[in-house]
Amino acid sequence: MNELIEDLKYRGIIYQMTDEEKISELLDNEQLTLYCGADPTADSLHIGHLVPFLTMRRFQEYGHRPIVLIGGGTGMIGDPSFKAEERSLQTEDQIDDNVQGIKKQMEQIFDFSDENGAILVNNKDWLKNISLISFLRDYGKHVSLNYMLGKDAIQSRLETGISYTEFTYTILQAIDFGHLNKEYNCKMQIGGSDQWGNITSGLDLMRRMYGATEAEGMTIPLITKADGKKFGKTESGNIWLDRKRTSPYEFYQFWINQSDADVIKFLKLFTFLSKEEIGSLAESVENEPHLRKAQKRLAEEITAFIHGDEALREAQKITEALFSGDIKSLTAAQVKDAFKDVPSANYDEADMNLVKILVDTNVSPSRRQAREDITNGAIYINGERRQDVNYEIRESDKLDGEFTVIRRGKKKYHMIQYGK
């Protein structure tokens, strides 16, 4: 078995292959050029998009050449694959802006540095030149309606309805594969399991149009958690690669909070750690789960890979400060980042008595309970315990002059903001 295929199988990355023997032969005998694409439906990818691109990076590590396709053209149409309803169409300017955002993220994942490096393409560059007549005569003529209706992605939408626009999406993606095959000798496409129909459509169109036989496809399984829940989402939404949408600290926290049941699976899928190191971490999960070594390693690896070493260090600094209660060691910006999702309240600065603030902002349910919380040592101001019921919030307690972090007990945080 080819060494790369063996590694992909170990990591649980392969779901379907058109022909494993032929793919192994291509990998053994040449520098294989392969591609994976993403439509720019937003100005950032989220972690649900990552595994196919990380898989292409694995191919690059073994000496093969990836083509990263950003669908500036197909993004104007919308992929119907297993979607419950039609996508909302974006303007061309929106899509162009999204393309630029995703390009920057791809530069973090792939090496584009030399003549053998990865290639970045936008399918708008060739799809925009195809006229309607050419689309129907040169491409549509080769695609059977019965063949299209047989695709699971199309069938799943027939009851709820599908527009002709989205119905033709699979042909556009097939055109992409054919174009890359002719221009770059690209012989393989990879994608998520929902892309199998689009990939095989491309292979069929290439064979019908110009007899291409050396082309293959591979898909990657849908990533799910051990409890069956959808991977990659939190209560606040998607985990994005763009730090403006999901900060490096939030990104780091997402990974470090993975369960023991999921962490080894995610180490295999999302990191480039060796089989030996992953095996050692699996033993740690089994024998010393309280140390959470595997979770820490997962969070370190993927955060540094996507955001860089400096962002990782900052995320670790915030995490350590919150664990130790040393909030004052953080900058105001870091505190805002760490507590952006905790309950917050605006407060009029007329009376800064701690008991009154606790009640007014619902940290404690009553004045009696507030006094008990304070005297029992359950109240912390910016990480420092306060046990004086007559304590008044001071200017030095206002981080950046704008807010104070109050903790009740071990984990219940609340942010008080002033004069807003």
matplotlib code that plots the C-alpha trace (Angstrom):
import matplotlib.pyplot as plt

x = [0.0, 1.2, 2.7, 0.5, -2.7, -1.7, -1.3, -4.7, -6.4, -4.8, -6.1, -9.7, -9.5, -10.7, -14.4, -14.6, -12.1, -12.8, -10.0, -7.6, -5.2, -5.0, -4.6, -1.8, -0.1, -0.3, 1.2, 4.0, 5.0, 4.7, 4.3, 0.5, -1.4, -4.7, -7.3, -9.9, -12.2, -14.3, -17.0, -16.6, -20.0, -18.3, -15.0, -13.6, -13.6, -14.6, -13.2, -15.8, -13.9, -10.5, -10.0, -10.1, -7.5, -5.3, -5.5, -4.2, -1.4, -0.6, -0.2, 2.1, 4.2, 4.7, 5.9, 2.7, 1.3, -2.0, -4.3, -6.4, -9.6, -11.7, -15.0, -15.5, -17.7, -19.5, -20.0, -22.3, -24.6, -24.5, -23.9, -27.2, -25.4, -27.6, -28.8, -32.4, -33.1, -31.7, -28.8, -29.3, -27.3, -24.6, -23.5, -20.4, -18.6, -19.4, -18.1, -14.9, -14.3, -14.8, -12.3, -9.6, -10.3, -10.1, -6.9, -5.1, -6.2, -4.9, -1.5, -1.3, -2.1, -0.1, 3.4, 3.2, 6.8, 8.5, 7.8, 6.8, 4.6, 0.8, -1.2, -4.1, -6.9, -10.3, -12.8, -14.4, -11.4, -12.6, -16.3, -17.0, -15.9, -18.4, -21.5, -24.9, -24.8, -21.3, -22.5, -25.4, -23.6, -20.1, -21.0, -24.7, -24.8, -22.6, -24.6, -27.7, -30.7, -31.2, -27.6, -28.1, -31.4, -29.6, -27.3, -28.1, -27.5, -30.1, -32.6, -32.6, -33.9, -36.6, -39.3, -38.6, -37.7, -34.5, -34.0, -32.4, -29.6, -28.5, -29.4, -26.6, -24.0, -22.6, -21.9, -19.9, -17.8, -17.3, -16.0, -13.6, -12.1, -11.7, -10.1, -7.6, -6.9, -6.1, -4.2, -2.2, -2.4, -4.5, -5.5, -7.4, -10.1, -10.7, -13.6, -16.1, -18.4, -21.2, -19.0, -18.9, -21.6, -19.9, -16.5, -17.8, -19.7, -16.4, -14.7, -17.6, -17.6, -13.8, -14.1, -17.0, -15.5, -11.9, -11.3, -9.4, -8.9, -6.2, -8.3, -9.6, -11.5, -11.5, -13.9, -13.5, -16.1, -18.4, -16.8, -19.0, -18.4, -18.7, -22.1, -23.4, -23.6, -22.4, -18.7, -17.4, -20.2, -20.6, -23.5, -22.2, -22.0, -19.2, -15.6, -14.0, -10.4, -10.6, -9.4, -11.9, -14.8, -13.2, -10.3, -7.2, -8.1, -11.6, -10.1, -7.7, -10.4, -12.6, -9.9, -8.6, -12.2, -12.7, -13.8, -11.6, -13.9, -13.1, -9.5, -7.5, -9.7, -9.2, -5.5, -5.4, -7.6, -6.3, -2.6, 0.5, 1.8, 3.3, 1.5, 3.9, 3.2, -0.6, -0.3, 1.5, -1.2, -3.9, -2.2, -2.3, -6.0, -6.5, -4.2, -4.0, -7.0, -6.9, -3.7, -5.5, -2.2, -3.9, -6.3, -3.4, -1.4, -4.3, -5.0, -1.4, -0.9, -3.9, -3.8, -0.2, -0.8, -3.8, -2.9, 0.9, 3.1, 2.5, -1.2, -0.8, 1.3, -1.3, -4.1, -2.1, -1.4, -5.1, -5.9, -3.3, -4.4, -8.0, -7.1, -4.9, -7.3, -4.6, -6.8, -4.7, -1.8, -3.8, -4.3, -7.8, -8.1, -7.2, -9.8, -12.5, -11.5, -11.7, -15.0, -16.9, -19.5, -20.0, -23.1, -22.5, -24.4, -24.1, -23.9, -24.5, -21.5, -23.5, -23.2, -20.2, -20.9, -20.1, -23.2, -25.5, -23.6, -23.9, -27.7, -28.3, -26.4, -28.0, -24.7, -26.4, -30.2, -30.5, -28.6, -28.6, -27.1, -24.6, -23.3, -23.1, -21.2, -18.7, -18.1, -17.8, -15.0, -17.0, -16.6, -13.6, -12.9, -10.6, -9.3, -8.8, -11.0, -13.0, -14.6, -15.5, -19.3, -18.6, -16.1, -16.5, -15.4, -12.4, -10.9, -8.1, -10.7, -11.9, -9.8, -9.1, -11.4, -14.4, -15.2, -14.7, -14.8, -16.6, -16.4, -18.8, -17.6, -15.3, -16.6, -19.5, -18.1, -19.9, -18.6, -19.7, -19.4, -19.6, -21.2, -22.7]
y = [0.0, 3.5, 5.2, 8.3, 6.2, 4.2, 7.4, 8.7, 5.5, 5.5, 9.1, 8.1, 10.6, 8.4, 7.9, 7.0, 6.6, 6.1, 3.5, 3.0, 0.9, 3.6, 6.4, 4.5, 3.9, 7.7, 8.6, 6.0, 7.0, 10.8, 14.2, 14.1, 17.4, 17.4, 20.0, 20.9, 23.9, 26.1, 28.6, 32.0, 32.2, 34.3, 36.2, 33.3, 29.6, 27.9, 24.7, 22.6, 23.4, 22.5, 18.7, 18.5, 21.4, 19.9, 16.6, 18.4, 19.8, 16.2, 15.4, 18.4, 17.1, 13.9, 15.9, 16.2, 19.5, 20.9, 23.4, 25.5, 26.5, 29.4, 29.4, 33.0, 31.7, 28.8, 30.9, 33.1, 30.1, 28.0, 24.3, 22.5, 19.4, 18.2, 21.7, 21.9, 25.1, 27.5, 29.7, 33.4, 34.9, 37.4, 40.4, 40.0, 42.6, 40.6, 37.4, 39.2, 40.5, 37.0, 35.5, 37.9, 36.9, 33.2, 33.6, 35.0, 31.9, 29.5, 31.2, 30.1, 26.5, 25.9, 26.6, 28.7, 29.7, 28.0, 26.6, 23.3, 25.0, 25.0, 26.9, 29.2, 29.7, 31.3, 29.6, 32.9, 33.4, 30.8, 30.4, 34.0, 33.5, 30.7, 32.0, 30.4, 28.9, 27.4, 26.1, 24.3, 23.0, 22.3, 21.0, 20.4, 18.1, 15.6, 15.5, 13.3, 14.6, 11.0, 11.0, 14.3, 13.2, 10.1, 12.1, 11.9, 15.6, 16.5, 13.8, 15.1, 18.5, 17.3, 17.2, 20.7, 22.1, 23.2, 26.0, 25.4, 27.6, 25.3, 22.3, 23.2, 23.6, 20.1, 20.8, 24.0, 22.0, 19.4, 22.1, 23.2, 19.7, 19.5, 22.9, 22.1, 18.7, 20.4, 23.4, 21.9, 18.1, 17.8, 14.2, 14.1, 16.0, 15.7, 17.0, 16.3, 13.3, 15.6, 16.3, 12.8, 13.5, 16.6, 14.9, 11.9, 14.3, 15.9, 12.6, 11.6, 14.9, 14.7, 11.2, 12.1, 15.4, 14.4, 10.9, 11.7, 8.4, 9.3, 11.2, 10.1, 11.3, 10.9, 12.1, 12.6, 11.6, 14.0, 15.0, 14.3, 14.2, 11.1, 12.2, 12.5, 16.3, 18.4, 19.3, 22.8, 24.8, 26.3, 28.1, 31.4, 29.8, 28.7, 28.6, 30.7, 30.9, 34.7, 36.1, 39.0, 36.5, 34.0, 35.3, 33.0, 32.7, 31.5, 29.2, 27.7, 27.3, 25.4, 22.8, 22.5, 21.8, 18.7, 15.6, 12.6, 10.6, 13.0, 14.3, 11.4, 11.4, 15.2, 14.9, 12.5, 14.6, 18.1, 17.8, 16.5, 14.8, 11.4, 8.1, 7.4, 10.7, 10.3, 6.8, 8.2, 10.9, 8.2, 6.4, 9.6, 10.0, 6.4, 6.5, 10.1, 11.9, 14.6, 16.0, 16.7, 16.4, 15.4, 18.4, 20.8, 19.4, 19.6, 23.2, 24.1, 22.5, 23.7, 27.3, 27.8, 26.3, 28.6, 31.8, 31.5, 31.1, 34.6, 34.2, 30.8, 32.4, 35.1, 32.5, 30.5, 33.6, 34.5, 30.9, 30.7, 34.1, 33.0, 29.7, 31.3, 34.3, 36.8, 38.9, 42.0, 40.5, 40.9, 43.9, 45.4, 44.0, 40.5, 40.7, 41.9, 39.0, 36.4, 37.7, 38.7, 36.0, 36.3, 38.1, 41.8, 44.9, 48.6, 50.4, 54.0, 55.2, 57.1, 54.4, 52.1, 50.0, 46.4, 44.9, 47.3, 46.5, 42.7, 43.0, 45.6, 43.5, 40.2, 38.6, 38.0, 37.7, 39.8, 42.2, 39.5, 36.9, 39.5, 40.1, 36.4, 35.9, 38.7, 37.6, 33.9, 34.9, 34.0, 37.4, 38.4, 41.7, 41.4, 38.1, 39.5, 38.3, 41.0, 40.2, 43.7, 44.4, 48.1, 47.8, 50.5, 50.0, 52.2, 53.7, 51.1, 48.4, 49.7, 48.0, 50.5, 52.9, 51.0, 47.8, 45.5, 41.7, 40.2, 36.5, 34.7, 31.3, 29.3, 29.9, 32.4, 35.6, 38.9, 42.0, 45.4, 48.3, 51.9, 55.1, 53.5]
z = [0.0, -0.8, 2.3, 2.0, 1.5, 4.6, 6.7, 5.4, 6.4, 9.8, 10.4, 9.3, 6.4, 3.5, 2.9, -0.8, -3.6, -7.3, -7.6, -4.8, -6.9, -9.6, -7.1, -5.4, -8.7, -9.6, -6.2, -6.6, -10.1, -10.4, -8.7, -8.6, -9.1, -7.3, -6.3, -3.7, -3.9, -1.6, -2.6, -1.0, 0.8, 3.5, 3.8, 6.0, 6.1, 9.3, 10.8, 9.1, 5.8, 7.2, 6.8, 2.9, 2.8, 5.5, 3.5, 0.4, 2.6, 3.6, -0.2, -0.5, 2.4, 0.4, -2.6, -4.6, -5.9, -4.6, -6.5, -4.2, -6.0, -4.7, -6.4, -7.3, -10.2, -8.7, -5.6, -7.6, -8.2, -5.0, -4.4, -3.7, -2.3, 0.6, 1.4, 2.5, 0.5, -2.0, -1.1, -0.9, -3.8, -3.0, -5.1, -7.3, -5.1, -2.0, -3.5, -4.7, -1.2, 0.2, -2.3, -1.0, 2.7, 1.9, -0.2, 2.9, 4.9, 2.2, 2.4, 6.0, 5.2, 2.0, 0.7, -2.5, -2.4, -5.4, -8.8, -7.2, -4.6, -4.4, -7.0, -6.2, -8.8, -9.0, -11.3, -12.1, -14.4, -16.9, -16.1, -16.9, -20.5, -21.2, -23.1, -22.6, -26.1, -25.4, -22.1, -23.7, -26.8, -25.5, -22.0, -21.5, -24.5, -22.7, -19.5, -19.4, -17.5, -16.2, -14.9, -13.1, -11.5, -10.3, -8.1, -4.4, -3.9, -6.6, -5.5, -1.9, -3.2, -5.7, -3.1, -1.6, -5.0, -6.8, -9.3, -12.7, -11.4, -8.6, -10.8, -13.1, -10.4, -10.7, -14.4, -13.5, -11.0, -13.7, -16.0, -13.3, -13.1, -16.8, -17.0, -14.3, -16.0, -19.3, -17.9, -15.0, -15.7, -12.5, -12.1, -8.8, -6.9, -3.2, -1.1, 1.7, 1.4, 0.1, -3.0, -4.4, -6.9, -8.2, -8.4, -10.3, -12.7, -13.4, -14.2, -16.5, -18.4, -18.9, -20.3, -22.6, -23.9, -24.5, -23.4, -20.1, -18.3, -15.8, -13.3, -9.9, -6.9, -3.2, -0.4, 3.3, 5.8, 7.6, 10.9, 13.9, 17.6, 19.7, 21.0, 17.5, 17.6, 14.7, 14.8, 14.6, 16.2, 19.6, 21.2, 19.7, 16.2, 13.8, 14.7, 12.0, 10.7, 10.6, 13.9, 13.6, 13.7, 16.1, 18.2, 18.6, 22.3, 21.4, 18.7, 21.3, 23.8, 21.4, 20.8, 24.4, 25.6, 23.4, 25.2, 25.9, 23.5, 20.6, 21.1, 19.6, 16.5, 16.1, 16.6, 13.7, 11.5, 12.3, 13.1, 11.5, 14.6, 14.1, 14.6, 17.6, 19.3, 18.8, 20.3, 23.4, 23.8, 23.5, 26.4, 28.4, 27.8, 29.0, 32.0, 33.2, 31.7, 34.4, 32.8, 29.5, 27.6, 24.4, 24.5, 25.1, 22.3, 19.9, 20.8, 20.5, 17.1, 15.3, 16.8, 15.9, 12.4, 11.6, 13.6, 14.2, 17.3, 18.7, 18.7, 20.4, 23.1, 23.7, 23.9, 26.4, 28.5, 28.7, 29.6, 32.3, 33.8, 34.0, 35.5, 38.2, 38.7, 37.8, 35.5, 36.2, 34.3, 31.1, 28.9, 28.6, 25.1, 26.2, 29.0, 26.5, 24.3, 27.1, 28.4, 25.3, 25.8, 29.6, 31.0, 31.1, 32.4, 32.1, 35.5, 36.6, 38.6, 41.2, 43.8, 43.7, 46.7, 45.9, 47.5, 45.5, 42.3, 42.8, 43.3, 40.5, 38.0, 39.1, 40.1, 43.5, 43.8, 47.0, 49.3, 52.0, 49.6, 48.3, 51.8, 52.4, 49.1, 50.1, 53.6, 52.6, 50.1, 47.0, 45.3, 43.2, 41.6, 38.6, 40.1, 43.7, 46.5, 48.3, 51.7, 52.9, 52.5, 52.6, 49.7, 47.0, 43.4, 42.8, 39.6, 39.9, 39.6, 36.2, 33.5, 30.7, 32.7, 31.1, 32.9, 35.9, 35.9, 38.8, 39.6, 42.0, 43.1, 40.9, 37.4, 37.3, 35.6, 35.0, 33.3, 34.6, 32.1, 33.1, 31.6, 28.5]

ax = plt.figure().add_subplot(projection="3d")
ax.plot(x, y, z, "-o")
ax.set_aspect("equal")
plt.show()
